Each structure stands twice: as C-alpha cells, then as structure tokens.
C-alpha cells in the first residue's frame, strides 16, 4: 500500500515518476489567468493568520463548509478566524475524494512544510504554526509567489480600473511580471439596467468621453483597451454563459442601449443581439493589438437567490450550466476568421459534455500562423480536478495537438493555490507514463520530457508573447 501523498503522489509508473521529477517539477509557473488582487501584491501584504489567507475568499471551501452543515457565521460571517478555521478542520476529513482534500494537504506541505493531516485534533497546532510563519517576511504576498517560482501572473481587471497597482509593481522592479487582463463583461451586461447605468458612468469617467449610444460605448472601451495595452496587457477575458447566435444593425443596437439607459428591461433577444455585437467588436480590438483572447463559457451563476441577495456574487452559488454552446461561438469565430481578424483564442468550457465540441471547434480555425493558435483550455473551475483534467487532456490529445497545449492556470483569488499547477503536472505525467507502459507511446524520455516541459511552461511563454 502506498503512503498518502508521498513523493510519487498520483504517479503510477516509473516513466511517470521520471517525467515528473526530471522535467515537470523543475519548470517555473506561468499563471496566465488568475484573480489575485494586484493591490495585495503591490503592497506586499502580510496576512494575520492562516484563516485569513486560506478561507477569506475561497468559495470552493465555502461550498464544502455549507455542505458539511456549517452555519454561515463560520463561512462568510463574523466568527473569529480561529473558529472559522476549526470548522474548516472539522470539514476537511469529510472531503475525502474531493480535490479539496488533496489541495489542502499540498498547500500545507508546499508553503509551510507541514505534513500532518488536518482535522479537529490537529486544527489549533496547524493554525498556530502557520499563522506564526505568516508573520515573517518570507510569507508576504510576493514571497508566497516567489516560493512557487511564479514568473508571470496575469490578473483579471475591469476596463475602468486605473491599473495603479500594476504600474506600482512595474515601477518597483518586482521580478515577477504581474500584468492586467482586460475583462469587459460589465460593459455588455445590460440585463440589469440599474447596474449597467452605474457602470456606464464609471466607464465614461475612466475613458474621458461621453457615452450616449452603442458606438460611443465601443469608443470608450477601445480607449481603455489601448490604456491596458500601454500597461503591458496582452490578453482579454470574457466570462459569459454562452456566445449568442444573434445579429443586429447599428440603429437597433442604439435603440437597445437607449432603452436600457432609460431603465427599461431589455428582452432576451435584445440582450443576445447586444452582447453578440459587443463581443465581435472587442474581438477585433484584440486582434488589432496582437492580444490573445479567452472565452470562459457555461456557468449558471448566483443560483441561490436568497443568499445572492445577502452575500453577493462569487460566494459559492454557481453551477455547471447546460447551455447550447456551438452556434454562437461558431458564428463569432467564423466571422472573425473570414476577414482575418481572429486573434489567438483560448476556449474554456465548464460542462464536460462540451469537451469534444470545444476541441473540434478550435481545430476548425487553426490557420498555420502560429503553433496552436486556437486552444482548448485547461479543465476550468468545477473541472480543475483529476477526472476533469484527464478528460480535457484526452479530448485534446484525440482531437488536436497536446504538444501545443499552453497548460495549467490557477484561476484563483488565493496566493496559496499555486500547488494546483503541481497537481496538473502530476496528472499529465501519469497519463503519459501509462501510455508508455501500455506500449501506446514510445519510451523516448527525451521526446516525452520536452513535451512535458513545453506544456508546463514553454508553450505559454511562446504563445502569449510575454517574456518572463
């Protein structure tokens, strides 16, 4: 019987062990999509205790706590951090076979050197030991990133953001590149007229122009797009339920904009037409400035109305969605490709039933201009676990070129999430090792080692064009 989470954790063959320890483990991290707060990096924040840094914004853990019968006071409420952590420690043994069990213990080991299993009996000792370490300089926000050998981190930022903290980091000469990603979702979120009107005022102030119709909205977005480019941004990101399969002329789009700005509720077809037009124009901006673009699709968001009203978004009440993803995405990509305005594109699905759709759709728009121009992105959110990663890797391998894959990302708000890259790398090496042992791949360690190193790091460096 193997020991839990030993050096060969998840590695079932000798080939897998050699690929991981000899190649994957030594590669730096290129985190091209995350939600780390740039202010905390710029200010090199130190955290008061383990609960604060580990539980403060992690809705994965919040969902598990609620499922384990923990009251909201100990999840997002006002209970002291130690008490919240004790509830988490009570919950961890109940997460067996959930990836949280692995991630929890990987994070304790890689950051704090603690290999004790977390549970009610070990809670206070682990809390005290880790909290004491967090008081030292070596556990500040920047040093947590250094500890994991992060070379590039791309945060997720609104077009109206002034990017002051990114500029501060650049001025400080921080050796890890922390760059913004352009996330204009709010600029097309017309389903909530009140929130949209508030956002338009903010965007107008940031861009310095009056926004009074669809054209001036896009002019303001382009001004901010250029501002982000000057700050080093080379990626956009779009978090949407699905890409609408819709079209509308300028007069119709202006009428929809005017209706929403008057406080009118847009109809479903109006929302789709507006969003489809907006995405198309922003995608052309991305191409014109040589950016890559990411589409995260498929989530049912804020499903619990009562708790959404009490706690807001991103608090653990989203789920896998079952939208029809193909028609609108195909329409958008084909329209852009037809005029040679399709940027490098990464497609992420949250419903595993869309794996083959995304992998084959990406293959339709490879144009030879660069390796892997169209990417089927890594297992995302509810799929960034062993089964989800394996299915994504297998679909990509069967239907595209795994060798050109840009690999893993954290997609996290936590500075303690970087062992997810290790988790991915072990899973990748294990799959390749199994294929070698089964005679399905040649036992060419140099060839396979290069493949692993490229997927773990080198491909992302080449693809996104942001040198560490």
ABEGO torsion letter per residue (X at the ends): XBBBGBAABGBABAAAAAAAAAAAAABBBBBABBABBAAAAAAGBBBABAAAAAAAABAAAAAAAAAAGBBAAAAABABBAAAAAAAAAAAAAAABGBAAAAAAAAAAAAAAGBABBBBAAAAAAAAAAAAAAAABAAABAAAAAAAAGBABBBBBBBAABAGAAAAAAAAAGBABBBBBBBBAAAAABAABAAAAAAAAAAAAAAAGBBBABAAAAAAAAAAAAAAAAAAGBABBBBBBABBBBBBBBAAAAAAAAAAAAAGBBBBAAAAAAAAAAAAAAAAAAAAAAGBBBBBBBGBBBGABAAAAAAAEBGAGABBBBABBAAAAAAAAAAAAAAAGABBBBBBBBABAAAAAAAAAAAAAABAGABBGABBBBBBBEAAABAAAAAAAAAAAAAABBAAABAEBBAGBABAAAAAAAAAAAAAAAAAAAAAAAAGABBBBAAAAAAAAAAAAAAAAAAAAGBBX
